[in-house]
Amino acid sequence: MIYDVIIVGAGASGLFLGANLKGKKIAILEKNSSAGKKILASGGGRCNITNRFISAKNYLGEQKFIEQILKVLTPDQVLKFFSELKFSEQKQNQFFCDSGAKSVLSVLLKRQNTEIFYNKEVLGAKKVDEIFEISTKSEKFRAKNLVVASGGLSYKALGASDIGYKIANDFGIETSTLSPALVGFSVQKDEFWFKELSGVSLKADVKINSKNESYKFSGDLLFTHRGISGPAILNASLFWQKGRICVNFLPKFSEKNLINGKKQLSSVSPLPKRFLLEFLKNFGLKDRAFYEFSDEERQIIKRLFAYEFAPAGTFGFERAEVTKGGIKSEFLDENLQASNVRGLYFIGEVLDITGMLGGYNLHLAFGSALKVARILNL
């Protein structure tokens, strides 16, 4: 039996493609025993499905290539596709599903025009004459078109796989360096005091310089037993390669308010007391009024407005929400088809496109799937 289309992976991009293909014989091969594990984990289980403001600037990757994909799908079209569900627009203009990620997944499954085979781990693919032969552990599948929607390496616990990159490489398509993104930072010895603050959260501005460009992210920052995390840090991790980052722990607080106070620092500053006391302790200082510190000590306290440090690294793929890097865009045409192999397509996280936190990665998964659906429906 020869399928018209075989899709590798029943995640966001694979399922969205399966729901938008018409009148074809289609199979999805999924290595897990159920579909959409990452969808269920997205947005803290509430699935941040898209963002009101989607632009190529929200992504790392070849900008013109990303623009081509985003053109086919607006945030309103995503909401329309899922119109039987209710979404609330919340912080940073992201849309969360009121009834949770499970309902998003069930809409995608209900709309399938495909046959889904579970527990089918794809081991490789080759093209014989005009037909793709896809090998799994137990059997071979054959198809006229092969769409790789196998995701990245992030979140091994959810069944991450490198098969998409392997298929690409076997067909002579290059991948860029893969690294964990949207992930927390581990710290070096100078910042071991961060670990004492596990569970403390505060609002901060995080600045990062990368390849002559400067990026600034505002939002929550969370201390963990391994280092530092939270939305502002996760976004910064997308652009960090190595080197220093700068954190303003007092983004909405004027230095004047510190200087003029007669009260102890911990009473004047809006910072969590536990954080401030740990910061002072790390530099051998006691909590007192600003005017009681020496000039040298005041310079240390002013670091709260621009605390520079170099992370030791990241928490790795196990904790990363997405994978940075992937199938190089120059090996694909504008329809996400391999330039050198007719009928072979790549969509979703396997591409060398990574979005910021806030619904951008799911939106790109859907957009890339729709782009391929339009071609395969012709």
QUIPE-V798577 format. One record per pair of residues at least 12 apart in sequence whose ideal C-beta (glycine too) atoms are under 7 Angstrom apart, sorted by sequence separation. I is the first residue (numbers start at 1). J is the second residue. D is the distance in Angstrom with one decimal. If there is no record, write none. Layout:
BEGIN
I | J | D
I | J | D
END
This chain:
BEGIN
85 | 97 | 5.6
86 | 98 | 4.3
122 | 134 | 5.9
123 | 135 | 4.8
134 | 146 | 6.6
219 | 231 | 4.2
220 | 232 | 6.4
221 | 233 | 5.9
285 | 297 | 6.0
349 | 361 | 6.9
86 | 99 | 6.9
123 | 136 | 6.3
131 | 144 | 6.5
150 | 163 | 5.1
205 | 218 | 5.0
219 | 232 | 3.9
14 | 28 | 5.6
56 | 70 | 6.3
85 | 99 | 6.3
122 | 136 | 5.7
123 | 137 | 6.6
130 | 144 | 6.9
132 | 146 | 4.3
150 | 164 | 3.9
218 | 232 | 6.3
332 | 346 | 6.5
121 | 136 | 6.0
217 | 232 | 4.6
285 | 300 | 6.9
5 | 21 | 6.4
54 | 70 | 6.0
79 | 95 | 6.6
120 | 136 | 4.6
121 | 137 | 5.8
148 | 164 | 4.6
253 | 269 | 6.8
349 | 365 | 6.8
203 | 220 | 6.2
204 | 221 | 4.3
253 | 270 | 5.8
283 | 300 | 5.0
348 | 365 | 4.4
351 | 368 | 6.6
10 | 28 | 4.9
85 | 103 | 5.4
217 | 235 | 4.3
5 | 24 | 5.8
7 | 26 | 6.9
85 | 104 | 6.7
148 | 167 | 5.6
201 | 220 | 5.6
202 | 221 | 5.8
217 | 236 | 5.4
250 | 269 | 6.8
327 | 346 | 4.8
4 | 24 | 3.9
10 | 30 | 3.8
15 | 35 | 6.4
201 | 221 | 6.9
348 | 368 | 5.8
4 | 25 | 4.9
5 | 26 | 4.6
6 | 27 | 5.2
7 | 28 | 4.6
8 | 29 | 5.5
9 | 30 | 6.5
15 | 36 | 6.3
54 | 75 | 5.7
125 | 146 | 6.0
201 | 222 | 4.7
250 | 271 | 6.9
266 | 287 | 5.0
347 | 368 | 4.0
3 | 25 | 5.0
4 | 26 | 6.3
82 | 104 | 6.5
85 | 107 | 6.4
249 | 271 | 6.3
265 | 287 | 5.7
347 | 369 | 5.2
3 | 26 | 6.3
6 | 29 | 6.5
52 | 75 | 5.7
84 | 107 | 6.5
200 | 223 | 4.8
264 | 287 | 5.0
265 | 288 | 6.9
327 | 350 | 5.8
329 | 352 | 5.9
3 | 27 | 5.1
51 | 75 | 6.4
199 | 223 | 7.0
215 | 239 | 5.0
264 | 288 | 5.6
326 | 350 | 5.3
327 | 351 | 5.3
328 | 352 | 5.5
10 | 35 | 3.8
11 | 36 | 6.1
50 | 75 | 4.5
82 | 107 | 5.6
153 | 178 | 6.0
198 | 223 | 5.7
264 | 289 | 6.0
265 | 290 | 6.5
326 | 351 | 5.0
327 | 352 | 5.8
347 | 372 | 5.6
10 | 36 | 6.4
154 | 180 | 6.3
197 | 223 | 3.8
198 | 224 | 5.5
206 | 232 | 4.6
263 | 289 | 6.1
323 | 349 | 6.1
326 | 352 | 4.2
11 | 38 | 5.6
12 | 39 | 5.5
198 | 225 | 4.4
206 | 233 | 6.2
262 | 289 | 5.6
322 | 349 | 6.1
325 | 352 | 5.7
345 | 372 | 4.8
11 | 39 | 6.8
50 | 78 | 4.3
204 | 232 | 5.7
208 | 236 | 4.9
261 | 289 | 6.1
49 | 78 | 6.0
50 | 79 | 7.0
194 | 223 | 5.3
201 | 230 | 6.4
210 | 239 | 4.6
261 | 290 | 5.9
195 | 225 | 5.7
206 | 236 | 4.6
210 | 240 | 6.8
324 | 354 | 4.8
208 | 239 | 5.3
210 | 241 | 6.1
259 | 290 | 5.4
195 | 227 | 7.0
208 | 240 | 5.5
258 | 290 | 5.3
322 | 354 | 5.5
336 | 368 | 6.0
49 | 82 | 6.7
194 | 227 | 5.8
218 | 251 | 6.4
194 | 228 | 5.5
336 | 371 | 5.8
335 | 371 | 6.2
336 | 372 | 5.5
52 | 89 | 6.4
208 | 245 | 5.0
335 | 372 | 6.7
49 | 87 | 6.6
207 | 245 | 6.8
206 | 245 | 6.2
207 | 246 | 4.4
322 | 361 | 5.6
53 | 93 | 5.6
184 | 224 | 6.3
186 | 226 | 5.5
187 | 227 | 4.3
335 | 375 | 4.8
52 | 93 | 4.1
122 | 163 | 5.2
186 | 227 | 4.5
187 | 228 | 6.7
206 | 247 | 5.4
51 | 93 | 5.3
124 | 166 | 6.7
125 | 167 | 5.1
184 | 226 | 6.7
185 | 227 | 5.1
51 | 94 | 5.2
124 | 167 | 6.8
184 | 227 | 5.9
185 | 228 | 5.2
204 | 247 | 5.4
205 | 248 | 4.2
184 | 228 | 6.1
204 | 248 | 6.1
50 | 95 | 5.4
184 | 229 | 3.3
204 | 249 | 5.4
48 | 94 | 4.3
49 | 95 | 5.3
124 | 170 | 6.4
205 | 251 | 4.4
48 | 95 | 6.6
202 | 249 | 6.6
204 | 251 | 6.1
255 | 302 | 6.9
48 | 96 | 5.4
49 | 97 | 6.4
185 | 233 | 6.2
203 | 251 | 6.3
47 | 96 | 6.7
184 | 233 | 6.0
46 | 96 | 4.4
47 | 97 | 4.6
255 | 305 | 6.4
46 | 97 | 5.9
183 | 234 | 6.5
182 | 234 | 4.5
185 | 237 | 6.7
43 | 96 | 5.6
47 | 100 | 6.9
46 | 100 | 5.7
47 | 101 | 3.7
183 | 237 | 5.0
250 | 304 | 5.3
45 | 100 | 5.9
46 | 101 | 6.3
49 | 104 | 6.3
182 | 237 | 6.2
249 | 304 | 4.8
250 | 305 | 5.6
45 | 101 | 5.4
181 | 237 | 5.8
182 | 238 | 6.3
47 | 104 | 4.6
181 | 238 | 4.9
248 | 305 | 5.4
43 | 101 | 6.8
248 | 306 | 6.0
249 | 307 | 6.2
42 | 101 | 5.9
246 | 306 | 5.5
247 | 307 | 4.7
40 | 101 | 4.8
246 | 307 | 6.9
39 | 101 | 5.7
40 | 102 | 6.5
246 | 308 | 4.9
244 | 308 | 5.1
245 | 309 | 6.8
39 | 104 | 6.1
40 | 105 | 6.2
244 | 309 | 6.4
39 | 105 | 5.1
244 | 310 | 4.7
245 | 311 | 6.7
243 | 310 | 6.1
36 | 105 | 4.3
202 | 271 | 6.2
35 | 105 | 6.8
202 | 272 | 5.9
36 | 108 | 6.7
200 | 272 | 5.4
202 | 275 | 6.3
35 | 109 | 6.3
200 | 274 | 5.6
200 | 275 | 5.3
197 | 274 | 6.5
237 | 314 | 6.0
197 | 275 | 5.8
35 | 116 | 6.5
197 | 278 | 5.6
196 | 278 | 5.4
34 | 118 | 6.7
33 | 118 | 5.3
193 | 278 | 5.6
28 | 114 | 5.1
30 | 116 | 6.2
32 | 118 | 6.8
33 | 119 | 5.5
238 | 324 | 6.6
26 | 113 | 6.3
27 | 114 | 6.3
30 | 117 | 6.8
234 | 321 | 6.8
26 | 114 | 4.1
27 | 115 | 5.0
28 | 116 | 4.6
29 | 117 | 5.3
30 | 118 | 5.3
19 | 108 | 5.9
28 | 117 | 7.0
31 | 120 | 6.6
193 | 282 | 4.1
226 | 315 | 6.0
27 | 117 | 6.2
30 | 120 | 6.3
31 | 121 | 4.0
22 | 113 | 6.5
29 | 120 | 4.3
16 | 108 | 6.7
19 | 111 | 3.8
21 | 113 | 5.5
15 | 108 | 4.2
19 | 112 | 5.9
29 | 122 | 5.5
18 | 112 | 4.9
19 | 113 | 6.9
18 | 113 | 6.3
18 | 114 | 4.0
15 | 112 | 7.0
29 | 134 | 6.8
10 | 116 | 5.7
29 | 136 | 6.4
29 | 141 | 6.6
38 | 151 | 6.8
8 | 122 | 5.1
27 | 141 | 6.4
238 | 354 | 6.0
38 | 155 | 6.5
41 | 158 | 6.3
191 | 309 | 5.3
238 | 356 | 6.2
190 | 309 | 6.6
38 | 158 | 5.2
37 | 158 | 4.2
235 | 356 | 5.1
37 | 159 | 5.9
188 | 310 | 6.5
235 | 357 | 5.3
234 | 357 | 5.2
187 | 311 | 6.3
188 | 312 | 4.7
186 | 311 | 6.5
187 | 312 | 5.6
6 | 132 | 6.9
185 | 311 | 3.7
186 | 312 | 4.6
231 | 357 | 5.5
32 | 159 | 4.4
186 | 313 | 5.2
6 | 134 | 5.7
31 | 159 | 5.9
186 | 314 | 6.7
2 | 131 | 6.2
185 | 314 | 5.9
186 | 315 | 6.3
17 | 147 | 6.2
31 | 161 | 6.1
184 | 314 | 6.7
183 | 314 | 4.6
184 | 315 | 4.5
17 | 149 | 6.6
183 | 315 | 5.2
180 | 314 | 5.1
6 | 141 | 5.6
14 | 149 | 3.6
184 | 319 | 6.3
13 | 149 | 4.3
180 | 316 | 5.5
183 | 319 | 5.5
6 | 143 | 3.8
180 | 317 | 4.8
183 | 320 | 3.9
3 | 141 | 6.8
5 | 143 | 6.1
11 | 149 | 6.3
182 | 320 | 6.2
183 | 321 | 6.9
3 | 142 | 6.8
4 | 143 | 6.9
181 | 320 | 6.0
182 | 321 | 3.8
2 | 142 | 4.8
3 | 143 | 4.1
4 | 144 | 5.5
5 | 145 | 4.6
6 | 146 | 5.5
7 | 147 | 4.7
8 | 148 | 5.0
9 | 149 | 4.1
11 | 151 | 5.2
180 | 320 | 3.4
182 | 322 | 5.0
2 | 143 | 6.5
4 | 145 | 6.5
8 | 149 | 6.1
9 | 150 | 4.1
181 | 322 | 5.1
2 | 144 | 6.6
5 | 147 | 6.3
7 | 149 | 5.5
8 | 150 | 4.9
9 | 151 | 6.0
181 | 323 | 6.6
180 | 323 | 7.0
181 | 324 | 3.8
178 | 323 | 5.6
179 | 324 | 4.9
179 | 325 | 6.1
178 | 325 | 4.3
177 | 325 | 5.0
178 | 326 | 6.9
176 | 325 | 4.3
175 | 325 | 6.7
176 | 326 | 6.6
175 | 326 | 5.9
175 | 327 | 5.7
176 | 328 | 5.5
175 | 328 | 6.4
173 | 327 | 6.2
174 | 328 | 4.9
8 | 163 | 6.7
8 | 164 | 7.0
174 | 331 | 6.0
173 | 331 | 4.4
168 | 327 | 5.2
156 | 317 | 6.4
156 | 318 | 5.7
154 | 317 | 5.4
153 | 317 | 4.9
173 | 338 | 5.7
154 | 320 | 4.1
154 | 321 | 6.1
171 | 338 | 6.3
154 | 322 | 5.3
172 | 340 | 6.0
154 | 323 | 4.9
152 | 322 | 6.2
153 | 323 | 4.9
171 | 341 | 5.1
152 | 323 | 2.8
171 | 344 | 6.3
181 | 354 | 5.3
152 | 326 | 6.7
182 | 357 | 5.7
176 | 352 | 4.9
60 | 238 | 5.7
168 | 346 | 6.8
60 | 239 | 7.0
164 | 346 | 6.8
164 | 350 | 3.7
146 | 343 | 6.5
148 | 345 | 7.0
151 | 348 | 6.3
152 | 349 | 4.3
145 | 343 | 4.4
146 | 344 | 5.3
147 | 345 | 4.5
148 | 346 | 4.9
149 | 347 | 5.0
151 | 349 | 4.6
152 | 350 | 6.5
144 | 343 | 6.1
149 | 348 | 5.0
151 | 350 | 6.3
147 | 347 | 6.2
150 | 350 | 5.7
148 | 350 | 5.8
132 | 343 | 6.8
127 | 341 | 6.5
147 | 372 | 6.0
145 | 376 | 6.2
60 | 324 | 6.6
65 | 329 | 4.2
94 | 358 | 4.7
95 | 359 | 6.3
94 | 359 | 4.3
68 | 334 | 5.3
92 | 358 | 5.0
62 | 329 | 4.4
61 | 329 | 6.8
78 | 363 | 6.4
66 | 353 | 5.7
75 | 363 | 7.0
78 | 366 | 5.9
61 | 352 | 5.5
61 | 353 | 3.8
61 | 354 | 6.6
73 | 366 | 5.9
59 | 353 | 5.4
60 | 354 | 4.7
73 | 367 | 4.1
59 | 354 | 6.5
69 | 364 | 6.6
72 | 367 | 5.8
59 | 355 | 4.9
58 | 355 | 5.7
70 | 367 | 5.7
73 | 370 | 5.2
58 | 356 | 5.1
69 | 367 | 4.8
72 | 370 | 5.1
69 | 368 | 5.3
72 | 371 | 5.1
59 | 360 | 6.5
58 | 360 | 4.8
69 | 371 | 5.7
72 | 374 | 6.9
59 | 364 | 6.9
54 | 360 | 6.8
51 | 358 | 5.2
51 | 359 | 4.1
50 | 359 | 4.7
51 | 360 | 6.0
54 | 363 | 5.6
48 | 358 | 6.4
49 | 359 | 6.0
48 | 359 | 4.2
50 | 362 | 6.7
51 | 363 | 6.6
49 | 362 | 5.6
50 | 363 | 4.5
42 | 362 | 6.4
17 | 347 | 6.5
13 | 347 | 4.4
13 | 348 | 3.0
12 | 348 | 6.5
11 | 348 | 6.6
16 | 365 | 6.6
20 | 369 | 6.7
12 | 362 | 5.5
16 | 366 | 4.7
20 | 370 | 5.9
13 | 365 | 4.0
17 | 369 | 3.9
21 | 373 | 5.5
12 | 365 | 3.9
16 | 369 | 4.0
20 | 373 | 3.9
12 | 366 | 6.7
16 | 370 | 6.9
13 | 368 | 5.8
17 | 372 | 6.0
21 | 376 | 6.0
22 | 377 | 5.5
13 | 369 | 4.5
17 | 373 | 5.5
21 | 377 | 6.4
5 | 376 | 5.9
END
